[in-house]
Amino acid sequence: MEKRNFTEQEQIRRDKLKKMVNDGHNPFVIAKFDRTHTSKELNEQFNHLSKEELATNSDNIIVKIAGRIKTFREAGKASFVTLQDQNGIFQIYVRNDEVGDEKYQEFINFDLGDIIGITGIMMKTNTGELTVRVKEFVLLAKALRTLPDKYHGMTDIEEKYRRRYVDLITSAETKYIFIKRSKIIALMRDFFNSKGYLEVETPVLQPIHGGAAAKPFITHHNTLDMNFYLRVATELPLKRLIVGGFEGVYEIGRLFRNEGMDTRHNPEFTTVEIYVAYQDMNFMMQLTEDTICYIAKNITKWITLNEDETKYDGVMISFKQPWKRWHMVDAIKELVRIDFWKPMTFAEAKKIAKEKKLPIEKFHTSVGHIINLFFEEFVEDKLIQPTFIYGHPVEVSPLAKTNAEDPRFTDRFELFIKGREYANAYSELNNPVEQYERFVSQLAERDNGNDEAQELDIDFIEALEYGMPPTGGLGIGIDRLVMLLTGQDSIKDVLLFPHMRPRGK
């Protein structure tokens, strides 16, 4: 077993704990502390009262509160200490003549980071600060490691992500981001539930990976002696539920993609996918807009300047409706001055792409692939305000319904804000014959080197053969939405436990 080395301060704390245990005061045997208030509840209930009003009623207002010691200031035979709980910080006041000499010595021997429970009465200091005057206290957990400097917190960004628990202790801003993340997801769930959509759960382990063009993680099930994939999307199971008769289902959950990591990508991330029977791409476009605007409006008091805008990456993003809707070919035509509405052969499109020095892969075999390359290279990063790009080529949209007026394209859209994709949706392809042919074309792409191409899912084809009504489907990246609405530049800042490379690599 590897020997652990402790700093001098860590060893002093361990020696203190050992003495406590030997004296019969082991804090770790305490299993429960009944609080009457949190810091937020103390402020709400008592802060409006004057110093005199609290003093008059102090004996009738006994409170029990707990938290972590953040600051410690001795003043003669009394101490002012701030404690931290989930909701914030609060001050306590401990006097030698109230708790007794022995207990007071025990108290001042505590360390920053220790967690204590307090019983006391409410008071205000001469400066008007709400304070708990301590009558009794108990140590609930001994901190054996020292916290970072209270003024600078964790300065090593990598360590902030690795030791998120320390970051949450030392940074109120970090804690607030994740409280807001929880509220954003709750608002999304409330919005969908209010429309009667049903929240469901589908398998994370799947025998065939599909629903998105992405590299899967592979694992092995010993009992069945077969490989499974961590899901790259929830799309195909959810559409099976539409076949089964549900008319509006959604799932908020983790997806897993065995791909690169950067400020926008993490191997596991959170999305919501929702499918609504008898609706199309245009309905899902409006649903996307309404959902995000509802969330932004209702979280205004925490994160935005007003209900119609938020500042992100130095740019003011407006949520004012309606949002721009732009066909992919029109966007390329306007911004790149190349008109893909005009009929052309693959050879002609490939020549134009080479002139623009676009990277053409072996599996890029159609004009549709070239159109998509032009969009990703020359248009995507120029879409700053919320913009729906629709009309993706069939070749890059294997699960979307073909456009009735121009079969080169599909009824699919993506939402872009500040050059980033936030949502992907379409009128779902419900023709089992065409779906089978699309899967077969994906297999051809796989043979030509596209390891993100989807596998042939015969069970899904069979499900469609029972009949799926016209359906609109939508996926929204929750992590990126949280980044937008909390002003964070990196996905690691909105994931409690982001994946990290080993130290030193």
Residue pairs with C-beta under 8 A, 6 or more apart in sequence:
6 14
7 146
9 146
10 144
10 145
10 146
13 111
13 142
13 143
13 144
13 145
13 146
14 144
16 109
16 111
16 142
17 27
17 142
17 144
20 26
20 27
20 139
20 142
25 106
25 139
27 138
27 139
27 140
27 141
27 142
28 141
28 142
30 138
30 140
33 64
33 66
33 117
33 138
33 140
34 64
35 64
35 65
35 66
35 117
36 62
36 63
36 64
36 65
37 45
37 63
37 64
37 65
38 65
38 85
38 86
38 87
39 65
39 67
39 83
39 84
39 85
39 87
39 88
39 89
39 90
40 87
40 88
41 87
42 63
42 65
42 90
42 122
42 130
42 132
43 88
43 90
43 130
46 54
46 61
46 122
46 130
47 130
49 122
49 124
50 124
51 123
51 124
51 125
51 126
51 128
54 61
54 122
54 123
54 124
55 123
58 121
58 122
58 123
58 133
59 121
61 121
61 122
62 119
62 120
62 121
62 135
63 118
63 119
63 120
63 121
63 122
63 132
64 117
64 118
64 119
65 83
65 85
65 90
65 117
65 118
65 132
66 83
66 85
66 115
66 116
66 117
66 118
66 140
67 83
67 84
67 85
67 89
67 90
67 115
67 116
68 83
68 84
68 85
68 113
68 114
68 115
68 143
68 169
69 81
69 82
69 83
69 110
69 111
69 112
69 113
69 114
69 115
69 116
70 82
70 83
70 84
70 89
70 112
70 150
71 81
71 82
71 112
71 150
72 79
72 81
72 108
72 110
72 112
73 79
73 80
73 81
74 108
77 95
77 96
77 97
77 104
78 93
78 94
78 95
78 96
79 93
79 94
79 107
79 108
80 91
80 92
80 93
80 131
81 91
81 92
81 93
81 94
82 89
82 90
82 91
82 92
83 89
83 90
83 91
83 92
83 116
83 118
84 169
86 175
88 172
90 130
90 131
90 132
91 125
91 129
91 130
91 131
91 132
92 118
92 120
92 131
92 132
92 133
92 134
93 123
93 125
93 131
93 132
93 133
93 134
94 104
94 107
94 134
94 137
95 104
95 133
95 134
96 104
98 133
98 134
98 135
99 107
99 134
99 135
99 136
99 137
103 137
107 137
110 116
110 139
111 142
111 143
111 146
112 143
112 146
112 147
112 150
113 143
113 145
113 146
113 147
113 169
114 139
114 141
114 142
114 143
115 139
115 140
115 141
115 143
116 137
116 138
116 139
116 140
117 137
117 138
117 140
118 132
118 134
118 136
118 137
119 134
119 135
119 136
119 137
120 132
120 133
120 134
120 135
120 136
121 132
121 133
121 135
122 130
122 131
122 132
122 133
123 131
123 132
123 133
124 130
124 131
125 131
147 166
147 169
147 170
148 154
148 155
148 166
148 170
150 170
153 167
153 170
153 171
154 160
154 163
154 166
154 167
154 170
154 171
158 500
159 166
160 166
160 167
160 171
160 174
161 167
161 492
161 498
161 500
162 500
162 503
164 174
164 496
164 497
167 174
168 174
168 175
168 178
176 302
177 482
177 486
177 488
177 493
177 494
178 494
178 496
180 299
180 302
180 303
180 482
180 485
180 486
181 482
181 486
181 494
183 299
183 302
184 295
184 299
184 478
184 481
184 482
184 485
185 252
185 270
185 478
187 294
187 295
187 298
187 299
188 252
188 272
188 291
188 295
188 476
188 478
189 199
189 252
191 290
191 291
191 294
191 295
192 199
192 250
192 272
192 274
192 291
193 199
195 248
196 248
197 248
197 249
197 250
197 274
197 276
198 246
198 248
198 249
198 250
199 249
199 250
199 251
199 252
200 238
200 241
200 246
200 249
200 250
200 251
201 251
201 253
202 231
202 234
202 237
202 238
202 241
202 251
202 253
203 231
203 237
204 230
204 231
204 253
204 254
204 256
205 219
205 221
205 228
205 229
205 230
205 231
206 228
206 229
206 230
206 231
206 237
207 226
207 227
207 228
207 229
208 229
208 455
208 456
208 457
208 459
209 216
209 229
209 231
209 232
209 454
209 455
210 232
210 233
210 235
210 236
210 454
210 455
210 457
210 460
211 231
211 232
211 233
211 234
211 235
211 236
211 399
211 454
212 232
212 233
212 235
212 255
212 257
212 454
213 396
213 398
213 450
213 452
213 453
213 454
214 232
214 233
214 257
214 258
214 259
214 452
215 232
215 257
215 258
215 259
215 451
215 452
216 229
216 230
216 231
216 232
216 256
216 257
216 258
217 229
217 230
217 256
217 257
217 258
217 267
218 227
218 228
218 229
219 227
219 228
219 229
219 230
220 226
220 227
220 228
221 227
221 228
230 256
231 255
231 256
232 255
232 256
232 257
233 255
233 271
233 273
233 475
234 251
234 253
234 255
234 271
234 273
235 273
235 399
235 473
235 475
236 457
236 460
238 249
238 250
238 251
238 273
238 274
238 275
238 473
239 275
239 428
239 460
239 463
239 468
239 471
239 473
240 460
240 463
241 249
241 275
242 249
242 275
242 277
242 468
242 469
242 471
243 463
243 464
243 466
243 467
243 468
246 277
247 276
247 277
247 278
248 274
248 275
248 276
248 277
249 274
249 275
250 272
250 273
250 274
250 275
251 272
251 273
252 270
252 271
252 272
252 478
253 270
253 271
254 268
254 269
254 270
255 268
255 269
255 270
255 271
256 267
256 268
257 265
257 267
257 269
258 267
259 265
259 267
261 267
261 499
263 489
263 490
263 491
263 492
264 420
264 480
264 491
265 491
266 479
266 491
266 492
266 495
266 498
266 499
267 499
268 499
269 477
269 478
269 479
269 491
269 495
270 477
270 478
270 479
271 475
271 476
271 477
271 478
272 475
272 476
272 478
273 473
273 474
273 475
274 287
274 473
274 474
274 475
275 428
275 471
275 472
275 473
275 474
276 283
276 284
276 287
276 471
276 472
276 473
277 469
277 470
277 471
278 469
278 470
278 471
279 470
279 471
279 472
280 401
280 411
280 427
280 470
280 472
281 390
281 401
281 411
281 412
281 413
281 425
281 426
281 427
281 472
283 472
284 413
284 425
284 426
284 427
284 472
284 473
284 474
285 325
285 388
285 390
285 413
285 425
287 472
287 474
288 388
288 415
288 423
288 425
288 474
288 476
289 321
289 322
289 323
289 386
291 476
292 319
292 386
292 422
292 476
292 481
293 319
293 321
295 481
295 485
296 304
296 307
296 310
296 319
296 485
297 307
297 319
299 485
300 306
300 307
303 310
303 485
303 486
303 487
304 310
304 485
305 311
307 319
308 318
308 319
308 320
309 316
309 317
309 318
309 319
309 320
310 316
310 317
310 319
310 484
310 485
310 487
311 317
311 487
312 417
312 418
312 483
312 484
312 487
313 418
313 489
315 384
315 418
317 384
317 385
317 386
317 417
317 418
317 484
318 385
318 386
319 386
323 385
323 386
323 387
323 388
323 415
324 385
324 386
324 387
324 388
325 387
325 388
325 390
325 413
326 387
326 388
326 389
326 390
327 389
327 390
327 391
328 371
328 372
328 375
328 379
328 389
328 390
328 391
328 392
328 393
328 409
329 339
329 340
329 341
329 371
329 391
329 409
331 375
331 379
331 383
331 389
332 338
332 340
332 371
332 374
332 375
332 378
332 379
333 339
333 340
333 341
335 378
335 379
335 382
336 374
336 378
336 379
338 352
338 374
340 349
340 367
340 370
340 371
340 374
344 367
345 367
346 365
346 366
346 367
346 370
349 367
349 370
349 371
350 360
350 364
350 370
352 370
353 360
353 370
353 373
353 374
354 360
356 374
356 377
356 378
358 370
358 373
358 374
358 377
359 373
360 370
360 373
361 448
361 449
361 450
362 448
362 449
363 369
363 444
363 445
363 448
363 449
363 450
363 453
364 370
364 373
365 395
365 445
365 448
366 393
366 395
367 393
367 408
368 393
368 394
368 395
368 396
368 408
369 393
369 395
369 396
371 393
372 392
372 393
372 395
372 396
375 389
379 389
380 416
380 419
380 421
381 419
382 419
383 389
383 416
383 417
383 418
383 419
384 417
384 418
384 419
385 417
386 415
386 416
386 417
387 415
387 416
387 417
388 413
388 414
388 415
389 413
389 414
389 415
389 416
390 411
390 412
390 413
390 414
391 403
391 409
391 410
391 411
391 412
391 413
392 400
392 409
392 410
392 412
392 413
392 414
393 408
393 409
393 410
394 400
394 402
394 407
394 408
394 409
394 410
394 438
395 441
397 410
397 412
397 426
398 429
398 438
398 439
398 441
398 442
398 454
399 426
399 428
399 429
399 435
399 438
400 410
400 411
400 412
400 426
400 427
400 428
400 429
401 410
401 411
401 426
401 427
401 428
401 429
401 430
401 431
402 409
402 410
402 411
402 429
402 434
403 409
403 410
403 411
410 426
410 427
411 426
411 427
412 424
412 425
412 426
412 427
413 423
413 424
413 425
413 426
414 421
414 423
414 424
414 425
415 421
415 422
415 423
415 424
415 476
416 422
417 484
418 484
420 480
421 477
421 480
422 476
422 477
422 480
422 481
422 484
423 474
423 475
423 476
423 477
424 474
424 475
425 472
425 473
425 474
425 475
426 472
426 473
427 470
427 471
427 472
428 468
428 470
428 471
428 472
428 473
429 435
429 438
430 464
430 468
430 469
430 470
430 471
431 464
432 461
432 462
432 464
432 465
435 460
435 461
435 464
436 456
436 461
439 454
439 455
439 456
439 457
439 461
440 456
442 453
442 454
442 455
442 456
443 453
443 455
443 456
445 453
446 453
446 455
479 491
479 494
479 495
480 491
482 488
482 494
483 489
483 490
483 491
483 493
483 494
486 494
488 494
491 498
492 498
